[in-house]
Amino acid sequence: MKRHRIPCRVDWPAKVERVGLTYHSHETGPYWDESACYELTAGEVDVLEAAANALHFLCIEGAEAVIKNGWWARLGIPEAAVPVIMRSWERDDFSLYGRFDFSFDGVAPPKMLEYNADTPTALVEAAVAQWFWLQDTRTEADQFNSIHERLIKAWGRWRGQTVHFSGVRENDEDEMTLLYLRDTCEQAGARTKPVFIDDIGWDRRGNVFVDTELERLERCFKLYPWEWLWREEFAAHLSQDAVQWIEPPWKMLLSNKGLLPILWELFPGHPNLLPAYERAEPLRGRHVRKPKLSREGSNVTWVEGGVVGEETGGGYGGEGHVYQEPAEVVEFNGQHPVFGVWVVEHEAAGLGIREDTRRITGNLSRFVPHFFV
């Protein structure tokens, strides 16, 4: 594996905006960074793909153990959600996608940092922007990237039917992610319709959720975490299973970092797992503390020798924390990459790489394209 410094394409902001990446820059610099790229070998891609495929099903086994043993409190699952999750699990409700984050140096096995299995972002840049970058810059090379085609195939089950898409207002990344997913859904032959989360209503007469035009929500993709959904005004009606939600309720188990210690209990020594516990003591002063439920690297603390080396702020952690052994620090030209392997309908489908000079990847960490030969 190599990291190359390269010239950016002429007028690159306009190029990425044309394919939906409108949030390519922020106040302190670029988020999309094509002044560098990562070169992998086909063998390294195979290793990442195999790790994601294996871990996805290990996570499902971990979720099954939570259900079997009633370990809901270990994941901070609200009591009202338990029967909803149980029914969703028993129905094997459709799951669209997720993203594993790995530490990987191309030599040692990839190590799972976490599984963003409910509301992963960085999708437009991984599925589309870096693919067009490849076509413009390295037509002879390949890319670990079948995300777009796989999404269209997955949506095909609802050809001729309506799928609502919901998220929050005034968030450019969320808006473009939803627009992109709607496009893939429409390419599969379905009808799509937007509705903001705070515009979803409950029709008491029909016992159904409705949008602002009083059209029933039969199935709805939500770019909104389940733990937030349970705090909405309409949460009391979630138990009626009136909507087929995407992601489904059972994905609450996979998207929860409380699953990390359970995975280590069930599969100790697995080459793609890091030791993880519900207490810091077993890691003897060297650990990464993570909230069970958090987003974009918030409220993460890196401890070395009992001393805080790095930490991030945020409003998470009330549900409790887990303690994970730090991955070996991978560095390329002063940058620490995280390898995000996308899973679409239970199978690895592509790669997006983000990097930072810090060891904790946050919401401003840069997305860097890749290719392999």
N, C-alpha and C positions, 0 to 999 in steps of 0.2 A: 504494500500500500504506500502511496506517495501523495504528498500535498504539493500542488504546483501553484506558483504565482503567475498570473496570466493577465493580458490586457482585457479590459472590459469591451464589450461590443459598442460600437458607435450608437449613441442615442438609446442606451439600454433601458432607461426608465420607461420610455414610450413603448418599447418592445414588450416588457413584462406587463405593463398596464393593459396592453391590447389583449392579453390572455387572462386577465382577471386579477393580476397581482398588483392592486392599487395601493397596498400598504407596504411598499418595498423599502421605505425609508422612515426614519423617525428623527426627533430633534437632535440626537447626538451622532447620527450617521446612518449608513445603510443597514437594513435588515436583510434584504436580498443582496448577497455579496458575490459577484462573479469576477472579482479581482483574484480569486483563487478557486481551485477545484481539487477534488480528490480523485485519484486514479486507483482503482482496485483491479485485482485479477478476477478471472471467472471463478477460480477456486474460492476466493474470499467471499464473493457473492453467494456461492453455494453454501458456505458455512453460515452466513447470516440468515439465509433463507431457511436452512434446516433448523437453526436454533429457534427462529420464530415459530415455525410449524410445530416443533416439539413442545415449546413452552406454552403455546396456546392451549394445547390439550392437557398439559400439566395444570394449567390454571383452571380449566374446567373440572379436573379431578379435585383440585383444591376447593372449588365452589361446592362440589358434591359433598366433600367432607364437612364443610360449614353447615350445609343443610342437614346432613345425617346426624351430626353431633350437636346441633343447635347452638353453634358458636356465633350467634348474631351479635352479642355484645362485644366480641373481639374485633368486629368490624365497625362497631358504632352504628349498626343498622337500626332505625327507629322501629318500634314494635308494630306500628300500623303497616309498615312496609312488608313485614314477614309473610303474611298470607298471599300478598300480591306477587312477591318474588317466587314463592312456592308454586303458585298456579302457572306463572310464566315459565318456570323451569320445567314443570311437568308437561306443558304444551310444546316445549322446545321452540319458543317464539323466535322468529327470524332475527338474526343479528347481522348488521351490515358490515361494520368495520371496526378497527382499533389500530393502535400503534404501540409497538414495543420500543422502549429506549434502551440501547445497549452501550456499554463501554467495550471497545474493540480496537486492538492494535494490529490485526492481521496475522498474529502469531498464536497467542493464547485464545482459548474459546471465548466467544462473546459472553459478557456478563449482563444479566438483566438488571437494570436499574429500577424500572417500573413498567406497568402496562397501562397505557391510556386507552381504556376500553369502552368509555362511554361518550366523551365529547372531544376527541382529539382534533386539533387544528394543525396548521402547516400542511394542509392538504393541497391547496391550489399550487403552491410552489413545488411540492413533491410530484404531483401527478401531471402538471401541465407546464409550469414555467421552466423547470429544468429540462424537460423533454424538448421544448423549442430551442432552448440554449444549446442542447446537444446537436440539433439539426443545423444550427447556424455555425457551430464551431468545430464539431468533430463527427462528420458524417460517416467516417470509417469505424467509429467506436460504437459500443452498445451501452445500455443503461439498465439497471435493475428497476424496471418500471412498467408494469402492466396494470397500474391502478385504474386508469381511465376505462379500459376495456372491461376490466373485471367488475367495476361499479355498474356499468351499463348492463352487463349480464345478470348481476344480482337483482337489479330493479325489474328485470323482465318478468318476474312473477306477477307483477301488477299491471301488465299491459292492458290498456283500455279502462283502467280504474283510476281513482283519484288518490293522491298522496299529498297531505298538507306538509308544509315545512315551516318550522317555528324557531324563533330565537329572540334575542333582545334587540332593542332599538339602539341606534347610534353607535354601532361597533363595526368599523369598516371590515375587519378581518372576518368576523362572524357573518356579516352580510354577504361578502364575496364567497365565503365557503358555502353558504346556503344556496346562493345563485348557481354556483358550480354544481353542487349536488342535484339541484333541480334540473339543470341541463342534462346531466347524465340520466336522470330518471325519465325525462321527456324523450331522450334519445331511445330509451327502452320501450317507448310507446305508451307511457302512463300520462295522465293529466296531473299537473301539479298546481298547488295554490298556496300562497303565503299567508301566515297569520302570526302576529307577535304573541309571545307568551302571555303578556298581560292583557291581550284581547281575547284569549280563549274563554268562552263562557260555558255555563252549565244549563241545559234545558231540563227543568224539573219534570215537565210533562212527558217528555220522551226518554228521560234518563240517559241523555247523550251530551257529549261535548260539542260545541258549535263555534264557528268563526263569526266575524262581525256581520256577515250576511245570513246568519242563522243556518248555514250549511253544516251538516253533521261532519265531525271528524271521525272517519272510520279507521284511518291509519295516518300516523303523523310522525315525521322525522323531527326530533327536537335537538337543537344544538344548545342544550341547557342541562346541566348535571341533575341526576336524579335526586341527590341530596338537597338541591335547591327546590326542585319541583314539589317535594313533600312540604315545603314551607309556604307554598302559594295558597291563595284563598280557596281555590278549588280542590285542594289536596284531599279533603274529606271524601271526594267522589272518585278518587283514583282506585279505591278498592272495588269499584263496580266493573272494572275491566271494560269500560265502554269504548276504548281506543286501543288499536294495536300500535304501541309506541315503538319507535326505532331511535335509539337502542332500547331493547326490552328491559323490564324490571330486573331480570336475572343478571344483567350486566353490571348491576350495582356491586356484585360480589367480585367481579374481575377487575373493576376500575378502582378498587379500594386497596390502598397500600397496606392495610391490615392483613391482606392475604399473603404478604411476603414472609412473615414468620411462620405462617401455616405451611407454605410451600417448603420452607427449609425443614420443618418438622417431618413432613411427609416424604421429602426427597433429599435427605441430608447428603451433602457432598456432590450433588448434581453439578456437572461441569459448567452449566450456564446460569447457575444461581449463586448469589452472594449470601453468606450467613446473615440471618436476620432474626431479631428477637423483639419481644414486647417490653424488655428492660435493657438498659445500657450495660449492666454489669458483665454479662458474658463476653463483651467485646473489649473489656479492659482499657477503657479510656481512648479507644480509637474507633469512631463510628460516625455515621451520618444519621442525624435525627430528622425524620420526615413526618409531617402530619398524615394521618390515615386518609384524609380527604383534603386535597389541595390542588392548585392549578399553577402552571407556569413557573415552577421552581420556588414558590412562595414559602416562607417560614421553614426553610431548610437550614440546618446547622451542621457544619463539618468540624469534627473534634479530633485532634491529634494529640496524643499524650495527655489527655485530660484537659486540653486547652482549646478554646474555640479558635479555629483558623479562619473560617469564612461562615457567614450566615446571611440570610435574606429576610426581608420583612414581609409583612402581609397580615391578613386577618384570619388565618386558618389555625387549627390545632386544638380547638375546643373539644373535638371528638376523640383526642388522644394521639399518640405518636407511635412510630415503630423505629427501631434502631438497626441499621444495616451496616455491615462491614464495608468500608470504602473500597471501591474498585481501584485497581492499580491505575495511577494517573497516566493517561495516554496523552502524548504531546507531539504535535507536528508544527514546527516553526513557531513555537510559543502559544499555539492554540490547542484547546482541549475539545475534541469532537465528541458528539453523541450521535450514535447511529440509530435512526428511527426507522424500524422496519414495519411497513404497513401490512395489515391483515385484512383481507376482504372476503367475507363469507367463509371464514374458518381456514383461510389459506394465505400464506405470505404472498404479497403482490408487488412490493416495491420498497424503495429506500429513499429517505431524506436525511441529510446530514446537517446538524447545527453545531456551531463552535463558539467558544468564548475564551478569553484569556483567564477567566475564573474557572474554578472547578465545578461550580454550580451553574447549570444551564438555566437561564431565565427567559422572560418574555422578550427581551431585546437581544438575545444571543442570535448571531447571524446564521442565515441559511446559506449553505455553500453547495453548488451543484456537484455531481459526480459522473464518472463514466467508468466502464471497464473494458478490458481488451482480452 
